[in-house]
Amino acid sequence: MGTVWFIAKEYLKRLQVDFEEHGRKTFSLFPFGQTKTEQIEIFPGTHWITLTTRLLDLCDTPDEVKQTFFQTLLKANAKLAEVSFGIDKKECVIIRSAIPVIGISYDSFNATYEAHKNGVKFFQKSLAPLVESK
């Protein structure tokens, strides 16, 4: 995993984004631009490098709204091949992207990073209003 961590770090430097290192476990990015996201977490694992972002806390959302929203997330997952939406153990909506380590290149890393940011924008524009207005 050490080599994968160094590769991820080098690619992040090339992207010229601000990031923090958390030991040799994860990186936190603070993207600029149109995403309202505070943080993208990058975990360089043995077989995959994953990008994860918390998007919306659903703790105070009524169950009926959650059920309808979960169906919407599943449909969004079917439309968007590059990213997937889910719910983490803290009841937050997350978006996750993954890059296989085998055959990794800067271009594939950059494409996945851009897809992740676009998925965040898609969520904020198209999906979040479905819950936030309730």
Long-range contacts (C-beta under 8 A, 24 or more apart in sequence): 1-44, 1-45, 1-46, 4-44, 4-45, 4-46, 4-49, 4-101, 5-44, 7-44, 7-104, 8-42, 8-44, 8-49, 8-109, 11-106, 11-109, 11-110, 12-42, 14-106, 14-110, 15-110, 15-113, 31-117, 33-117, 34-121, 35-117, 35-120, 35-121, 35-124, 36-120, 36-124, 37-117, 37-120, 40-116, 40-117, 45-101, 46-101, 47-100, 47-101, 47-102, 48-98, 48-99, 48-100, 48-101, 49-98, 49-99, 49-101, 49-104, 49-109, 50-96, 50-97, 50-98, 50-99, 51-96, 51-97, 51-98, 51-99, 51-112, 51-113, 51-116, 52-94, 52-95, 52-96, 53-94, 53-95, 53-96, 53-116, 53-120, 54-88, 54-90, 54-92, 54-93, 54-94, 55-85, 55-92, 55-93, 55-94, 55-95, 55-120, 55-123, 55-124, 55-128, 56-92, 56-93, 56-123, 56-128, 56-131, 56-132, 57-90, 57-91, 57-92, 58-87, 58-91, 58-92, 58-93, 58-131, 59-90, 59-91, 61-131, 61-134, 62-134, 65-131, 65-134, 68-130, 69-127, 69-130, 69-131, 72-127, 72-130, 73-127, 76-122, 76-123, 76-126, 76-127, 80-119, 80-122, 82-112, 82-115, 82-116, 82-118, 82-119, 83-115, 83-116, 83-118, 83-119, 85-119, 85-123, 85-127, 93-123, 95-119, 95-120, 95-123
